[in-house]
Amino acid sequence: MSEKAIASYTEAAKFAYGNSSSLHDIGGKAYELLTASRKAFAALLGGDPNGVYFTSGGSEGNILAIQSLLNSMPNKKHIIASSLEHASIDHYLSLLRAKGYDITFLKHDQNGNILMEHLEEEIREDTALVTIQHGNSEIGTIQNIKEIGLFLKKRKIYFHTDCVQTFGKLLIPVDEMNADAYTFSSHKIYGPKGVGAVYIHPAASWSPVIPGTTHEDGFRPGTVNVPGIFSFVTAANEFYNQREKHFNHFIKLRQHLISQLKTQLPTITIVNETKKEVLPNIVGVVTNSLEGQFVMLELNRKGFAVSTGSACQAGNSHPSKTLLSIGFDKDSAHQFIRISFGITNTISEVDELINAILSIVR
């Protein structure tokens, strides 16, 4: 967490500890801070405060956004999704299939971008919703949400996009990107874990997942975490104000990592090595020699924290679904590691990581 986010949480926990739905003065203070946080968050998105619903994070936000929109269309049972979605969406779509929904997964090119012609082919009269992530957490692919959204808006099909990876790194003007629902998470921009948000365009129709829920205008149950939300919005403002600086920093680290790895270890594969429209803080590497899990554990012994895919799939020994979806075989997908940069990482730390990878693979 950023120092400002920690300080804001501490401050809010001291004076806004009441239930924001209570009518007494202590609850009133919490409500005032919650309202101010909602307005500030909406301003970052260029949206309407009435469209902001705070959640416990990206996974819950994805599920609530999708189901709330589906609830407004009980007679439509077809959903379209990309093949690269986060595990929270992937697992929930499996549950929806068991409940009678028909799920279509879109094809991707070798860089991970969806094929628009395939999306157009799969649209049906009973298509209720399309969900496509904005940025991929394993290979950094950025989808053209504005183009996809405009295509779906003309066909009056609801569109949800998972913006957890892109929030704070890319501008997300919700009124221009043409989606109906967006998901965000706090810890990706140095806010507290266990906090997030969903933005649903006020013009979109949705119904509560749990009838009778009163908090967050019926979007989710449970006492609202006002100190966490205030800390989240504080971190979001801080990160947004420096996003260009951070983005350029990530680009330098990425370019240095790729150039040095390819020079000193030409047998490896960098996913999306030359693609420009990617999240620069994420680098996907296929060793072409060793299991990704082995490399990850060896790097951990040397003090580096990398992963073999999405963090929400930790402990899963299956090959990366993302790599399989863009054309890699199972062996290559098993040899995958994901390297992520933070804002405090330095070129010298990247050099240390490179030396560690070389010592393991060689």
C-alpha positions in Angstrom: 0.0 0.0 0.0 1.1 3.6 -0.6 1.9 5.7 2.4 -1.0 8.0 1.6 -3.4 5.1 1.3 -2.3 3.8 4.7 -2.6 7.2 6.3 -6.1 7.8 4.8 -7.3 4.4 6.1 -6.0 5.2 9.6 -7.7 8.6 9.6 -11.0 7.3 8.3 -11.0 4.4 10.7 -10.8 6.8 13.6 -13.6 9.2 12.7 -15.8 7.3 10.1 -16.1 4.0 11.8 -19.9 4.0 11.9 -22.3 2.2 9.7 -22.9 4.5 6.7 -26.5 3.3 6.6 -27.3 4.3 10.2 -29.2 7.4 11.0 -27.2 8.6 14.0 -24.4 11.2 13.7 -21.6 8.7 13.7 -23.2 6.9 10.8 -23.8 10.3 9.1 -20.0 11.0 9.2 -19.3 7.6 7.5 -22.1 8.3 4.9 -20.6 11.7 4.1 -17.1 10.2 3.5 -18.6 7.4 1.4 -20.5 9.9 -0.7 -17.4 12.1 -1.2 -15.4 8.9 -2.1 -18.0 7.9 -4.7 -17.9 11.3 -6.3 -14.1 11.4 -6.4 -14.0 7.9 -7.9 -16.6 8.8 -10.6 -14.6 11.9 -11.5 -11.5 9.7 -12.2 -13.7 7.8 -14.7 -15.5 10.8 -16.1 -18.7 9.1 -15.0 -21.8 9.6 -12.9 -21.5 8.9 -9.1 -24.8 7.1 -9.3 -23.0 4.4 -11.4 -20.4 3.6 -8.8 -20.8 0.6 -6.5 -18.0 -0.4 -4.1 -17.2 -4.1 -3.7 -14.7 -6.4 -1.9 -12.5 -6.5 -5.0 -12.2 -7.6 -8.7 -13.5 -11.1 -8.4 -16.7 -10.2 -6.5 -17.1 -7.2 -8.8 -16.9 -9.4 -11.9 -19.5 -11.8 -10.6 -21.9 -9.2 -9.3 -21.7 -7.1 -12.5 -22.4 -10.0 -14.8 -25.2 -11.5 -12.7 -26.9 -8.1 -12.0 -27.1 -7.4 -15.7 -28.3 -10.9 -16.5 -31.0 -10.6 -13.9 -32.6 -7.9 -16.1 -32.9 -10.3 -19.0 -34.2 -13.6 -17.6 -35.4 -14.8 -21.1 -32.0 -14.5 -22.8 -29.6 -17.3 -22.1 -26.6 -16.8 -24.3 -23.3 -15.2 -23.1 -20.1 -14.5 -25.2 -16.7 -14.2 -23.5 -13.1 -14.1 -24.5 -11.0 -17.1 -23.9 -8.6 -15.1 -21.8 -10.8 -14.0 -19.0 -9.8 -13.9 -15.3 -10.4 -17.1 -13.3 -13.3 -15.4 -11.4 -15.2 -14.9 -14.7 -14.2 -18.3 -16.1 -15.4 -20.2 -13.1 -18.6 -18.2 -12.8 -19.4 -18.9 -16.5 -19.1 -22.6 -15.7 -21.7 -22.2 -13.0 -24.0 -20.3 -15.3 -23.6 -23.0 -17.9 -24.8 -25.5 -15.3 -27.8 -23.3 -14.7 -28.8 -23.4 -18.4 -26.8 -20.6 -20.0 -25.1 -21.2 -23.4 -21.5 -19.9 -23.3 -19.5 -19.0 -26.4 -15.8 -18.4 -26.1 -14.2 -16.1 -28.8 -11.1 -16.9 -30.8 -7.9 -14.9 -30.5 -5.0 -14.0 -32.7 -1.4 -14.9 -31.7 -1.2 -11.7 -29.7 -4.3 -12.4 -27.7 -6.6 -9.9 -29.4 -10.1 -11.1 -30.1 -11.2 -11.6 -33.7 -14.1 -9.1 -34.4 -15.4 -11.3 -37.2 -15.8 -14.2 -34.8 -17.7 -11.9 -32.4 -20.0 -10.8 -35.1 -20.6 -14.4 -36.2 -21.5 -15.5 -32.7 -24.2 -12.8 -32.0 -27.6 -14.4 -31.6 -31.1 -13.0 -30.8 -30.9 -14.5 -27.3 -27.4 -13.0 -26.6 -27.7 -11.3 -23.3 -24.2 -10.2 -22.5 -20.6 -10.1 -23.7 -17.7 -10.0 -21.3 -14.2 -9.2 -22.5 -11.3 -8.1 -20.2 -9.6 -4.8 -21.0 -6.0 -6.0 -20.2 -4.7 -9.5 -19.7 -2.9 -10.3 -16.5 -0.5 -12.9 -18.0 0.6 -11.5 -21.4 -0.5 -7.8 -21.2 -2.7 -7.8 -24.2 -5.0 -4.7 -24.4 -8.4 -5.2 -26.1 -10.0 -2.4 -28.1 -12.9 -1.9 -25.7 -14.2 1.2 -27.4 -14.5 -0.5 -30.8 -16.1 -3.7 -29.3 -18.5 -1.6 -27.2 -19.7 0.5 -30.2 -20.3 -2.7 -32.1 -22.4 -4.2 -29.3 -24.2 -0.9 -28.5 -25.6 -0.9 -32.0 -27.0 -4.4 -31.4 -28.3 -3.4 -27.9 -26.3 -6.1 -26.2 -24.9 -5.5 -22.7 -21.2 -5.4 -22.4 -19.0 -5.9 -19.3 -15.3 -5.4 -19.2 -12.8 -6.4 -16.5 -10.5 -3.4 -16.0 -8.6 -4.6 -13.0 -5.3 -4.7 -14.7 -5.6 -1.5 -16.7 -7.1 0.8 -14.1 -4.6 3.5 -13.2 -2.3 2.6 -16.1 -4.7 3.6 -18.9 -7.3 6.2 -19.1 -10.8 4.6 -18.7 -13.4 7.3 -19.7 -16.5 5.2 -19.1 -18.8 7.4 -21.2 -16.5 7.1 -24.2 -15.6 3.4 -24.0 -19.1 2.2 -24.8 -19.3 -0.6 -22.2 -22.2 -0.9 -19.8 -20.2 -2.3 -16.8 -16.6 -2.0 -15.6 -14.8 -3.8 -12.8 -11.9 -2.3 -10.7 -9.7 -3.4 -7.9 -7.9 -1.4 -5.2 -4.7 -3.4 -4.6 -3.5 -3.1 -8.2 -2.9 0.7 -7.7 -1.4 0.4 -4.2 -4.6 0.6 -2.2 -5.8 -1.9 0.4 -6.7 -5.5 -0.6 -10.3 -6.5 -0.2 -11.7 -3.3 -1.8 -12.9 -2.7 -5.4 -15.6 -1.1 -7.4 -18.0 -1.7 -10.3 -19.2 1.1 -12.6 -22.6 0.4 -14.2 -23.8 3.0 -16.7 -26.9 4.6 -15.1 -28.8 4.0 -18.4 -28.3 0.2 -18.1 -30.9 -1.9 -16.4 -29.8 -4.4 -13.6 -31.4 -6.3 -10.7 -29.8 -7.2 -7.4 -28.2 -10.6 -7.1 -29.7 -11.0 -3.6 -33.2 -9.5 -3.4 -33.8 -7.2 -0.4 -30.2 -6.0 -0.2 -30.0 -2.4 0.9 -26.3 -1.5 0.9 -24.7 0.1 -2.2 -28.2 0.7 -3.5 -28.9 -3.0 -3.5 -25.8 -4.0 -5.4 -24.2 -6.0 -2.6 -25.0 -6.9 1.0 -22.9 -6.2 4.1 -21.8 -3.2 6.0 -19.9 -0.9 3.7 -16.1 -0.7 4.3 -15.9 3.1 4.4 -12.2 3.4 5.6 -11.1 0.9 3.0 -13.0 2.7 0.3 -11.6 6.1 1.3 -8.1 4.5 1.2 -8.8 3.0 -2.2 -9.9 6.3 -3.7 -6.9 8.1 -2.2 -4.6 5.5 -3.8 -6.5 5.8 -7.1 -6.1 9.6 -7.2 -2.4 9.4 -6.3 -1.7 6.7 -9.0 -3.8 8.5 -11.7 -2.0 11.7 -11.2 1.3 9.9 -11.9 0.1 7.3 -14.4 2.2 8.7 -17.3 5.4 8.7 -15.2 4.7 5.1 -14.0 3.8 3.9 -17.5 7.0 5.3 -19.0 8.9 3.7 -16.1 7.4 0.3 -16.8 8.3 0.7 -20.5 11.9 1.2 -19.7 12.0 -1.8 -17.4 10.2 -4.0 -20.0 12.5 -3.0 -22.8 15.6 -3.6 -20.7 14.4 -7.0 -19.5 13.5 -8.2 -23.0 16.6 -6.9 -24.8 19.0 -8.4 -22.2 17.1 -11.7 -21.9 17.0 -12.2 -25.7 20.7 -11.3 -26.0 21.9 -13.6 -23.3 19.3 -16.4 -23.6 18.0 -16.4 -27.2 16.3 -19.7 -26.8 13.5 -18.2 -24.7 10.2 -16.8 -26.0 8.9 -13.5 -24.9 5.1 -13.4 -25.5 4.1 -10.2 -27.3 7.7 -9.3 -27.6 7.3 -6.7 -30.3 3.7 -5.7 -29.8 3.3 -2.1 -28.7 -0.3 -2.1 -27.4 0.4 -4.1 -24.3 0.6 -3.3 -20.5 4.3 -2.7 -20.1 4.3 -3.8 -16.4 3.6 -7.4 -17.5 6.1 -9.6 -19.3 5.2 -13.3 -20.2 8.2 -15.6 -20.7 8.3 -19.2 -22.0 11.7 -20.7 -21.0 11.5 -23.5 -23.7 13.5 -25.7 -21.4 12.2 -25.8 -17.8 8.8 -26.1 -16.1 7.5 -22.6 -15.1 6.7 -23.8 -11.6 10.3 -24.9 -11.1 11.7 -21.6 -12.3 9.2 -19.7 -10.1 10.3 -21.7 -7.0 14.0 -21.2 -7.8 13.5 -17.5 -8.3 11.6 -17.4 -5.0 14.7 -18.9 -3.3 16.7 -16.1 -4.8 14.3 -13.4 -3.5 12.2 -12.8 -6.6 8.4 -13.1 -6.6 7.1 -14.1 -10.1 4.2 -16.3 -11.0 3.2 -19.0 -13.5 0.0 -17.3 -14.5 -2.9 -15.5 -12.7 -2.4 -15.2 -9.0 -5.9 -16.4 -8.5 -4.9 -19.7 -10.0 -2.1 -20.3 -7.5 -1.4 -24.0 -6.8 -3.0 -25.0 -10.1 -0.6 -27.2 -12.1 -2.6 -26.9 -15.3 -0.9 -25.2 -18.3 -1.7 -21.5 -18.8 -5.1 -21.3 -20.4 -4.1 -17.9 -21.9 -1.1 -19.4 -23.8 -3.2 -22.3 -25.0 -5.8 -19.9 -26.3 -3.2 -18.0 -28.4 -1.7 -21.1 -30.0 1.0 -22.4 -27.7 1.1 -26.1 -27.1 0.8 -27.7 -23.6 4.5 -28.1 -23.1 5.2 -24.5 -23.8 2.3 -23.4 -21.7 3.8 -25.4 -18.8 7.1 -23.5 -19.2 5.5 -20.1 -18.8 6.3 -17.5 -16.1 4.8 -14.1 -15.7 7.1 -11.2 -14.6 5.4 -8.1 -13.2 7.0 -4.7 -12.4 6.1 -2.3 -9.6 6.6 1.4 -9.5 9.6 1.1 -7.1 11.5 -1.5 -9.2 14.8 -0.4 -10.7 17.0 -1.3 -13.7 19.5 -2.8 -11.3 16.9 -5.0 -9.8 15.9 -6.1 -13.4 19.6 -7.0 -14.0 19.6 -9.1 -10.8 16.5 -10.9 -12.0 18.0 -11.5 -15.4 21.2 -13.0 -13.8 19.0 -15.2 -11.6 17.0 -16.5 -14.6 20.2 -17.2 -16.5 21.7 -19.1 -13.6 18.6 -21.3 -13.4 18.0 -22.0 -17.1 21.6 -22.5 -18.0 
